[in-house]
Amino acid sequence: MAQFVNYNKRDCTLPPGCKDLIDVLRPSRERTESGVARAISWPSAIREHRFDTAGLAQIGRYVEMVLQSRAKLFTLMVTTPDDEFKAVLYRSESESTTAIIPLAKDARTELGLRAFFDQQGIRPLVDCKLPDVGSGYTDRCLVYPFPLEAARATSLTAELFRDVYGLSHEAGLDFRYYEVGAASAS
């Protein structure tokens, strides 16, 4: 016969170094040599660079930053000056993920994004419905793997802005990025 379980008196054993359940759930935590959970220090500011013209010519420089940074987490948001078109480039050491997250304001642009990546032979890592939070973007989250080779990644990003978002080579772009937890030299 099964034992009676009193759910009002539940208990669990946490892994070594975790004082609270949040220490287990938070992926942005890292463990020190003693095993005690320590929060990664967040950047004091997001760095931002604006190019009023020839923004597409700057993409390679920022893509290389994403791919070559020794930080544990690197996020780069590339937007048009009016915030009409956006893409987020993301690299996380702890998740072993390098991805591009293109954002669409309408169903037509979303279809263009899907067709673009399909043409490239790139399948989404994530394709899910999001709750409507009034952001002005479609309710789909599309996350695609990002090439680890700088020339291919630069070409993909520039083509995305040119072919799907319709930007010319002379169009301006804003680059906002931050790094978290610089990795130690090995």
Secondary structure, 3 states (H helix, E strand, C coil): CCCCCCHHHCCCCCCCCCCCHHHHHCCCEEECCCCCEEECCCCCCCEEEEECCCHHHHHHHHHHHHHHCCEEEEEEEEECCCCCCEEEEEEECCCCEEEEEEECCCHHHHHHHHHHHHHCCCCCCEEEECCCCCCCCCCEEEEEECCCCHHHHHHHHHHHHHHHCCCCCCCCEEEEEEEEEECCCC
